[in-house]
Amino acid sequence: MYLCVVNLLKYYFINLFKKHCIMNKMKWMVLFMSITMIFSGCASMNNTGKGAAIGGGSGAALGAILGGVIGKGKGAAIGAAIGTAVGAGTGALIGKKMDKAAAEAKQIEGAQVEQITDNNGLQAVKVTFDSGILFTTGNATLSAAAKSALSKFANNVLNQNRDMDVSIYGYTDNQGWRNSTAEQSRQKNLNLSQERAQSVASYLLNCGVSSNQIKGVQGMGESDPIASNDTAAGREQNRRVEVYMYASEQMIKDAQAASN
């Protein structure tokens, strides 16, 4: 049992470290848990199982760590502000819903789907749309293909999971603008990323997504690149819109009631 718990903790931190650059001193913790993993015999689990474990007594503490390392204010938005630890049964029920939502999102053309953990230690879903599919270069007007993909995303995923909160973030590469200084280019990229995130949010609302469901829309500009800006392929990956789906306060309350 001890090794299973350690293994689950290892999964949690590895998931964080893959997406965020965490201080070097914490990498030793990952190394320790990775070595422990070799000797453990736990089978792999889906979000239902991981949600039950992470949603237990340590969930609040783990979620607090996540909130501290995401940075740039984004972490504060990924997870309902519940202020209390979430039990294992609650985590299992939410994990099951997130499994289903992730499976639905994977059917959307052009959507890259990851299953992550929110600030409360609960399973969540991150859907990334390549801006090359959504927009033409330098503007925030959605393409026909983008509208088709977002319409399916709204109708098949978000509108079927109205008890999930949504946060939307736009990103650009670090390429400069003609006749602009480096600082002016950074500001223009920041503005463009905000406009693109807002375009996605507005279209989802037009497709019937509730305004109460969308908790944040933010442009991040050139920050948090996921690939090198030194190559065309890397810059293409960095031009993106990320949509996070996570348990709302109401979903957590309902899951808590159902698990009691």
C-alpha positions as CSV (number, residue, x, y, z in Angstrom):
1,M,0.0,0.0,0.0
2,Y,2.8,2.4,0.9
3,L,4.5,1.8,-2.4
4,C,1.3,2.5,-4.3
5,V,0.8,5.8,-2.5
6,V,4.4,6.8,-3.3
7,N,3.9,5.7,-6.9
8,L,0.8,8.0,-7.2
9,L,2.8,10.9,-5.7
10,K,5.4,10.3,-8.3
11,Y,2.8,10.4,-11.1
12,Y,1.5,13.7,-9.7
13,F,4.9,15.5,-9.6
14,I,6.1,14.1,-12.9
15,N,3.0,15.4,-14.5
16,L,3.8,18.9,-13.1
17,F,7.5,18.8,-14.0
18,K,6.8,17.9,-17.6
19,K,4.7,21.0,-18.1
20,H,6.5,23.5,-15.8
21,C,10.1,24.3,-14.9
22,I,10.3,23.7,-11.1
23,M,13.2,24.6,-8.9
24,N,16.1,22.3,-9.0
25,K,16.0,21.3,-5.3
26,M,12.6,19.6,-5.9
27,K,14.0,17.5,-8.7
28,W,15.6,15.3,-6.1
29,M,12.1,14.5,-4.9
30,V,11.2,13.2,-8.3
31,L,14.4,11.2,-8.5
32,F,13.6,9.5,-5.2
33,M,10.1,8.7,-6.3
34,S,11.3,7.5,-9.7
35,I,13.6,5.0,-8.0
36,T,10.8,3.9,-5.7
37,M,8.7,3.3,-8.8
38,I,11.0,0.6,-10.0
39,F,10.2,-1.5,-6.9
40,S,6.5,-0.9,-6.8
41,G,3.9,-3.2,-8.2
42,C,0.9,-1.0,-8.7
43,A,-1.0,-1.3,-11.9
44,S,-1.6,1.8,-14.1
45,M,-4.9,3.6,-13.4
46,N,-7.2,5.9,-15.3
47,N,-8.4,9.2,-13.9
48,T,-11.0,7.5,-11.7
49,G,-8.4,5.6,-9.8
50,K,-5.9,8.5,-9.7
51,G,-8.7,10.9,-8.8
52,A,-9.6,8.8,-5.8
53,A,-6.0,8.7,-4.5
54,I,-5.1,12.3,-5.2
55,G,-8.4,13.4,-3.9
56,G,-7.7,11.9,-0.5
57,G,-6.1,13.6,2.5
58,S,-3.0,14.9,0.6
59,G,-5.0,16.4,-2.2
60,A,-5.3,20.0,-0.8
61,A,-1.5,20.1,-0.1
62,L,-0.6,18.8,-3.6
63,G,-3.0,21.2,-5.2
64,A,-1.4,24.1,-3.3
65,I,2.0,23.2,-4.7
66,L,0.5,23.2,-8.2
67,G,-0.9,26.6,-7.7
68,G,2.5,27.9,-6.7
69,V,4.5,26.6,-9.6
70,I,2.3,27.3,-12.7
71,G,3.2,30.9,-12.5
72,K,2.1,34.1,-14.3
73,G,-1.3,34.0,-12.5
74,K,-2.6,31.1,-14.6
75,G,-2.4,28.6,-11.7
76,A,-4.9,30.5,-9.6
77,A,-7.6,30.0,-12.3
78,I,-7.2,26.2,-12.7
79,G,-9.3,24.9,-9.9
80,A,-12.4,26.0,-8.0
81,A,-11.8,27.9,-4.8
82,I,-13.2,25.4,-2.3
83,G,-10.8,26.0,0.6
84,T,-11.0,22.4,1.9
85,A,-9.5,19.0,1.2
86,V,-11.4,16.7,-1.2
87,G,-12.0,13.1,-0.2
88,A,-11.1,10.0,-2.1
89,G,-14.6,9.2,-3.1
90,T,-15.2,12.7,-4.4
91,G,-12.0,12.5,-6.4
92,A,-13.0,9.2,-7.9
93,L,-16.3,10.5,-9.1
94,I,-14.8,13.6,-10.7
95,G,-12.0,11.5,-12.2
96,K,-14.6,9.4,-14.0
97,K,-16.3,12.5,-15.5
98,M,-12.9,13.8,-16.6
99,D,-12.1,10.5,-18.3
100,K,-15.3,10.8,-20.3
101,A,-14.8,14.5,-21.2
102,A,-11.2,13.7,-22.3
103,A,-12.4,10.9,-24.5
104,E,-15.0,13.2,-26.1
105,A,-12.5,15.9,-26.7
106,K,-10.1,13.6,-28.4
107,Q,-12.7,13.1,-31.2
108,I,-12.4,16.8,-32.2
109,E,-10.1,17.3,-35.2
110,G,-7.1,19.4,-34.4
111,A,-7.5,19.1,-30.6
112,Q,-4.6,17.8,-28.5
113,V,-5.9,16.5,-25.2
114,E,-4.0,16.0,-22.0
115,Q,-5.3,14.9,-18.6
116,I,-3.8,17.0,-15.8
117,T,-4.3,17.9,-12.2
118,D,-5.9,21.1,-10.9
119,N,-5.2,23.2,-7.8
120,N,-7.4,21.0,-5.7
121,G,-5.6,17.8,-6.6
122,L,-8.5,16.8,-8.8
123,Q,-8.2,15.5,-12.4
124,A,-8.8,18.1,-15.1
125,V,-8.5,18.2,-18.9
126,K,-6.3,20.5,-21.1
127,V,-7.3,20.9,-24.7
128,T,-4.8,22.6,-27.0
129,F,-5.8,24.1,-30.4
130,D,-3.0,25.0,-32.8
131,S,-3.4,28.7,-33.8
132,G,-2.3,27.7,-37.3
133,I,-5.6,25.9,-37.6
134,L,-7.7,28.5,-35.8
135,F,-6.3,31.7,-37.3
136,T,-4.4,33.1,-40.3
137,T,-1.1,34.8,-39.5
138,G,-1.2,38.0,-37.5
139,N,-5.0,38.2,-36.8
140,A,-7.6,36.8,-34.5
141,T,-10.4,36.0,-36.9
142,L,-11.4,32.3,-36.7
143,S,-11.1,30.2,-39.8
144,A,-13.9,28.1,-41.2
145,A,-12.0,25.0,-40.0
146,A,-11.7,26.5,-36.5
147,K,-15.4,27.2,-36.3
148,S,-16.2,23.7,-37.2
149,A,-13.8,22.2,-34.6
150,L,-15.0,24.6,-31.9
151,S,-18.6,24.0,-32.7
152,K,-18.1,20.3,-32.1
153,F,-16.1,21.0,-29.0
154,A,-18.9,23.2,-27.6
155,N,-21.7,20.8,-28.5
156,N,-20.1,17.5,-27.8
157,V,-17.9,18.3,-24.8
158,L,-18.6,21.6,-23.0
159,N,-22.4,21.6,-23.4
160,Q,-22.5,18.0,-22.2
161,N,-20.5,18.9,-19.1
162,R,-22.0,22.1,-17.8
163,D,-20.8,21.5,-14.3
164,M,-17.2,21.9,-15.4
165,D,-15.5,25.3,-15.3
166,V,-13.4,26.5,-18.3
167,S,-10.4,28.8,-18.6
168,I,-9.0,29.9,-22.0
169,Y,-5.4,31.1,-22.7
170,G,-3.9,32.4,-25.9
171,Y,-0.2,32.2,-26.8
172,T,2.0,33.5,-29.6
173,D,5.6,32.8,-30.7
174,N,8.3,35.4,-30.2
175,Q,8.5,36.7,-33.7
176,G,8.7,40.5,-34.1
177,W,6.4,42.8,-36.0
178,R,7.5,44.9,-38.9
179,N,8.6,48.4,-38.1
180,S,8.3,47.7,-34.3
181,T,10.9,47.6,-31.5
182,A,11.3,44.4,-29.5
183,E,9.2,45.8,-26.7
184,Q,6.5,46.9,-29.1
185,S,6.5,43.5,-30.7
186,R,6.1,41.8,-27.3
187,Q,3.1,44.0,-26.5
188,K,1.5,43.4,-29.9
189,N,2.0,39.6,-29.4
190,L,0.4,39.9,-26.0
191,N,-2.6,41.8,-27.4
192,L,-2.9,39.3,-30.3
193,S,-2.9,36.4,-27.9
194,Q,-5.7,38.1,-25.8
195,E,-7.8,38.7,-28.9
196,R,-7.4,35.1,-30.0
197,A,-8.4,33.7,-26.6
198,Q,-11.4,36.1,-26.7
199,S,-12.3,35.0,-30.2
200,V,-12.4,31.3,-29.0
201,A,-14.4,32.2,-25.9
202,S,-16.9,34.3,-27.9
203,Y,-17.5,31.6,-30.5
204,L,-18.0,29.0,-27.7
205,L,-20.6,31.3,-26.2
206,N,-22.3,31.6,-29.6
207,C,-22.4,27.8,-29.6
208,G,-24.4,27.7,-26.4
209,V,-21.7,27.4,-23.8
210,S,-22.9,29.2,-20.6
211,S,-21.1,32.4,-19.7
212,N,-21.1,31.1,-16.1
213,Q,-19.0,28.2,-17.2
214,I,-16.1,30.3,-18.6
215,K,-14.1,31.6,-15.6
216,G,-11.2,33.1,-17.4
217,V,-10.0,34.4,-20.8
218,Q,-6.4,35.6,-20.9
219,G,-3.7,36.3,-23.4
220,M,-0.2,35.1,-22.4
221,G,1.7,36.5,-25.4
222,E,5.2,35.0,-25.9
223,S,5.3,33.4,-22.4
224,D,5.4,29.7,-21.6
225,P,6.7,28.4,-24.9
226,I,6.2,24.6,-25.3
227,A,8.8,24.3,-28.1
228,S,11.9,26.2,-29.4
229,N,11.2,29.5,-31.2
230,D,14.4,28.9,-33.2
231,T,12.6,26.7,-35.7
232,A,9.4,27.2,-37.8
233,A,8.0,23.9,-36.4
234,G,8.6,25.1,-32.8
235,R,7.1,28.5,-33.4
236,E,4.0,26.8,-34.9
237,Q,3.6,24.8,-31.7
238,N,3.9,27.9,-29.5
239,R,1.1,29.7,-31.4
240,R,-1.8,28.0,-29.7
241,V,-4.9,28.4,-27.6
242,E,-5.3,26.2,-24.5
243,V,-8.7,25.4,-23.0
244,Y,-8.7,24.0,-19.4
245,M,-11.8,22.1,-18.1
246,Y,-11.9,21.4,-14.4
247,A,-14.3,20.7,-11.6
248,S,-16.5,23.6,-10.6
249,E,-17.5,24.2,-7.0
250,Q,-20.9,22.8,-7.8
251,M,-19.4,19.6,-9.3
252,I,-17.3,19.1,-6.2
253,K,-20.3,19.6,-3.9
254,D,-22.4,17.2,-5.9
255,A,-19.6,14.6,-5.9
256,Q,-19.1,15.0,-2.2
257,A,-22.8,14.5,-1.6
258,A,-22.9,11.4,-3.8
259,S,-19.8,9.9,-2.2
260,N,-21.2,10.2,1.4
